[in-house]
Structure formats: C-alpha cells, structure tokens
Amino acid sequence: MRALCGAIITAGALLCLGLVCMAIGLRYQGYHYLDMEGHVQWVKFNTIDTALLIGMLTSLLVLAIGLGIAFVGLAYHHHRRHLESLHHHGRADRTTERLTV
C-alpha cells in the first residue's frame, strides 16, 4: 500500500510539473530571442517569476518525496514477503525479527 501511495504522489507531482512547464512556456513565449546586436538571449532559471519558480521547486520536491515513498514502500513490501516465505517453508530463524510499523 505504501508503494501505491508513493506512486500516486509521484504521478500527481509529474502532472503538476507538466502544468508548471506549460505555464513557463506560455509566460515566456513572447520573449525576444535575439537582442538588438543579434546575440541570443536566454531566460535563466533564477530570473523567472517568483510564483513559477516556487511552483517548479515545490513540484520537484514532491516528486522526490513520492519516489522515495514508493521505493521504500516497495522495499518494505519485499522484505515482509521474504519473511513470510521463510515462515511458510519452516526455515524461519528465531533470531529474525519482524519489522512492525
């Protein structure tokens, strides 16, 4: 269940990240690509609007948290299934402690 919740959080963060990228593209589509001398101009990440910057950083943070929850939840799931397999086959060691959360 933890892995599923992490995957749902990750999917939501990816949707939010896509929307923020579309918003940045719409905001700066009218930005002049060349200046008066013909040199290429770029919009640097630290010079974009504050609201777009906060949205981008927040969605990246939530994406990292969701991926972490998904991987840890999946690892915990496999650990528990391994312990159950040992128990069912009669090879469970008395020193093996089960994790309880």
N, C-alpha and C positions, 0 to 999 in steps of 0.2 A: 504494500500500500504506500510505503514511503517513496518508493521509486516512481510510482504512478503520480503521486502528488508533485514530486520534483519535475517529472516530465510535463505536467500541466503548467507548472510555474514557468518552466523554460519556454513552452510554446507561447504563453502569454507575453513573456518578455521579448520573444522574437517578433511577435505581431506588433508590439509597441515600438521595437527598434525599427521595423519597416515603416511604420507610420511617421516616426521622427525623421527618418531619412527622406521620406517623401516631402515632409514639411520643410526640411532644409533645402531640398531641390527646388521646391516651389518658391521659397523665400529668395533664393539667390539665382534664379534663372534669368533675371533681368540684369544681373551684374555684368558690367562690360568686361569682356575677356581680354581686350587689348587696351593699353593706355595710349596717350597721345603720341608717344615715340614708337609705338608698335611692339612694346615689350608685353609679355604675358603677365596678367595679374591673377593671383590666386587668393581665395578666401581661406585664411588659416583657421585651424580649429579653435584656437583661443580668441579669435576675433568675431565669432558668430554671436548671434543674440544670446542673452543670458538664459532665456526660457528654453531655447532649443538646446543649449549646452547642458542645462540641468536635466532636460528630458533624455538626452543621449546618455549621459553618465548614469542616471538612475536606471534606465533600461539595461545598460551593460552590467550594472551591479546586480540587478535582479536576475539577469541571465546567468551570471556566475554563481549566485546563490542557488538557483534552480538546478543547474548542472551538478553542483556539489551535493545537494539533497538527493538527486536521482542516483548518482554514483554511490554515495554512502548507503542509501536505502537498498540498492541492488546488491552491494557487497554484504550488507547485514542479512539480506534475504538468502543469499547463497550460503552464508555461514550457518544460519539456522537449518537450512535444508541438509547441509552436510552433517550436522549434529543429529538430526532426525534419522538420516540414513545410517549413521553409526549405531544409533539406538535400536533401530529395527533389525539390523543384522547381528545384534548381540555383541558388537565389538566396542561398545561404549566404555570408555575408561572411567574409573571412579574419580580420577583427578580432573577430568574435563568439566569445566564449569560452563553452564549455560548463561548466556547474556540475557538479562531481563531489562526491558525498557518499558 
